[in-house]
Amino acid sequence: MIRSAITVSLVAQAKGGPFVYWDGLDAAAADASRLGFDALEVFAPSAAAIDRPALHASLERHGLAAAAFGTGGGWLVHQWHLTHADPAVRRQAREFIRAIIDVGGEFKAPAIIGSMQGKAEGGVSRDQALDWLAEALADLGAHAGRHGVPLLYEPLNRYETNLLNRQLDAAQFLGARRLDNVRLLCDLFHMNIEEVSAADALRACGSRVGHVHFADSNRRAVGFGHTDVTPVVAALKDIGFAGYLSGEILPLPDPEAAAAQTIKAIRSHLPR
């Protein structure tokens, strides 16, 4: 069954970014539950910043699950990433992600590697960066497997990374490097930039698809841009996708309206 999720950020440095809720976990959970979402996707500045007992209590009180935990706080707060020229920075990035994986494992939810993948720059060739990325994904994917959850890898658009931008390229990379516990996070905003057809890309990736960021062409809620998600949802059904459609979107015109439009769009294609 495809489920619904909405994002909440605890990272001050991400203000203005594509996250819907900003006023704490319990307030986000209360509103998400009221609207009918199934889960929260949490973006935190570190694993230590997540009050685990409070989050457990809040999710239980509001009848929600945790969909996923972002790791991009390591980039926004510290400028760490997995393909940095400095091995000490790569090591710090990996340990930061490992700690988020441990939090996610407690909630039976995967961690996301998006901006923490980095890019080929500063004298680092793309081939070298991809080797370092594969090494890190192998290590971190195995660590996630100990918690019984996958690791999510998100291909980003060309303006954010020069590593892997298209979904099928990323899926083939995961297969060639035998990264069996790593799934794709397919973000419709990035796909709108990079893919000829989002639906065809999802079908080509098949069981590698683990999570979807449900965003319109302008990174607002679906229905506030020009993306036609009807063929996207049809493709997800065709491949047997049973993960989350998660609203990682700009909180426009305000968080409440963005969240309401997201669940409206999801329910128009996936009625309960």
SULSUL-V181852 format. One record per pair of residues at least 4 apart in sequence whose ideal C-beta (glycine too) atoms are under 7 Angstrom apart, sorted by the first residue. I is the first residue (numbers start at 0). J is the second residue. If there is no record, write none. Layout:
i = [I/I]
j = [J/J]
//
This chain:
i = [0/1/1/1/1/1/2/2/2/3/3/3/3/3/3/4/4/4/4/4/4/4/4/5/5/5/5/5/5/5/5/6/6/6/6/6/6/6/6/7/7/7/7/7/7/7/7/8/8/8/8/9/9/9/9/10/10/10/10/10/12/12/13/13/13/17/17/17/17/18/18/18/19/19/19/19/19/19/20/20/20/20/21/22/23/24/24/24/24/25/25/26/27/27/28/28/28/28/28/28/29/29/30/30/30/31/31/31/31/32/32/32/32/34/34/34/35/36/36/37/37/38/38/38/38/38/39/39/39/40/40/40/40/41/41/41/41/42/42/42/43/43/43/43/44/44/44/45/45/46/46/46/46/49/49/50/51/51/51/52/53/54/55/56/57/58/58/58/65/65/66/66/66/67/67/67/67/67/67/68/68/68/68/68/68/69/70/70/70/70/70/70/70/71/71/71/71/72/73/73/73/73/73/73/74/74/74/74/74/79/79/79/79/79/80/80/80/80/81/81/81/81/81/81/81/81/81/82/82/82/82/82/82/82/82/83/83/83/83/84/84/84/85/86/87/88/89/89/90/91/92/92/93/93/93/93/94/95/96/96/96/96/96/97/97/97/98/99/99/100/100/100/100/100/100/101/103/103/103/103/104/104/107/108/109/109/109/109/109/109/110/110/110/111/111/111/112/112/112/112/112/113/113/116/116/116/117/118/118/118/118/119/119/119/119/119/119/123/123/124/125/125/125/126/127/128/128/129/129/130/131/132/132/133/133/133/134/135/136/136/136/136/136/137/137/138/139/139/140/140/140/140/140/141/143/143/143/143/144/149/149/149/149/150/150/151/151/151/151/152/152/152/152/153/153/154/154/154/154/154/154/155/155/155/155/156/156/156/156/157/157/157/163/163/163/164/165/165/165/165/166/166/166/166/166/166/166/167/167/167/167/168/169/169/170/170/170/170/171/172/173/173/173/182/182/182/182/183/183/183/183/184/184/184/185/185/185/185/186/186/186/186/187/187/187/187/187/187/187/187/188/188/188/189/190/190/190/191/191/194/195/196/197/197/198/198/198/198/198/199/200/201/201/201/201/201/202/202/202/204/205/206/208/208/209/210/210/210/211/211/211/211/211/212/212/213/213/213/213/213/213/214/214/214/214/215/215/215/215/215/215/215/216/216/216/217/217/218/218/219/219/219/219/219/219/220/220/220/220/220/220/221/221/221/221/222/222/223/228/228/228/229/229/230/231/232/232/232/233/234/235/244/246/246/248/248/250/250/251/252/253/254/255/256/257/258/259/260/261/262/263/265/266]
j = [241/235/240/241/244/269/37/38/243/36/37/243/244/262/265/36/37/38/39/40/66/243/245/19/31/36/39/245/246/258/261/18/19/20/40/42/245/246/247/18/19/20/24/27/39/41/42/13/18/21/42/42/43/44/48/42/43/44/72/75/75/76/18/42/75/218/247/248/249/42/247/250/246/248/250/254/257/258/26/27/30/254/254/26/27/28/53/54/57/29/57/30/31/39/32/39/57/58/61/63/33/61/34/255/258/36/39/63/258/36/61/62/63/258/259/262/262/63/262/63/64/63/64/65/66/243/63/65/66/66/67/245/247/49/65/68/69/69/71/72/48/49/68/72/48/72/76/72/95/98/99/101/102/54/102/54/55/102/105/56/57/58/59/60/61/63/64/65/106/108/108/243/245/108/109/111/151/210/245/99/102/103/108/110/111/111/95/96/99/110/111/112/115/75/113/114/115/76/77/79/92/95/96/115/78/79/80/114/115/83/88/91/92/95/92/115/116/117/89/92/93/115/116/117/131/132/135/116/117/118/119/123/128/131/132/88/89/92/117/121/122/123/89/90/91/92/93/131/94/95/96/115/97/135/138/139/98/99/100/110/112/115/139/101/139/142/102/103/110/104/110/139/142/143/146/105/108/109/110/148/146/148/148/148/143/148/149/150/151/209/143/150/151/151/153/184/116/150/151/152/153/153/155/132/160/162/128/128/160/161/162/123/124/125/128/161/162/127/128/128/129/161/162/130/131/132/162/133/162/134/135/136/162/137/176/178/138/139/140/150/152/178/181/141/178/142/143/150/144/150/178/180/181/180/148/149/150/180/180/180/181/182/209/180/181/182/184/209/210/169/181/183/184/184/186/163/164/165/166/169/189/159/160/164/189/164/189/192/193/161/164/193/168/169/172/193/169/193/194/200/170/183/185/190/194/200/204/171/200/203/204/172/173/183/174/183/204/207/175/176/178/181/207/207/208/209/210/204/207/208/209/209/210/212/190/201/208/211/190/212/214/247/191/197/211/212/213/214/226/231/212/214/218/193/194/197/200/216/226/200/199/200/201/231/202/230/231/233/234/203/204/208/231/234/235/238/234/237/238/208/238/238/238/240/242/242/243/245/235/242/243/244/245/245/247/221/244/245/246/261/265/218/221/247/248/219/220/221/222/223/224/226/224/225/226/223/224/248/249/223/224/248/249/251/257/246/248/257/260/261/264/226/228/261/264/260/264/260/232/264/268/233/268/234/235/236/268/269/237/238/240/265/258/261/257/261/254/257/257/256/257/258/259/260/261/262/263/264/265/266/267/269/270]
//
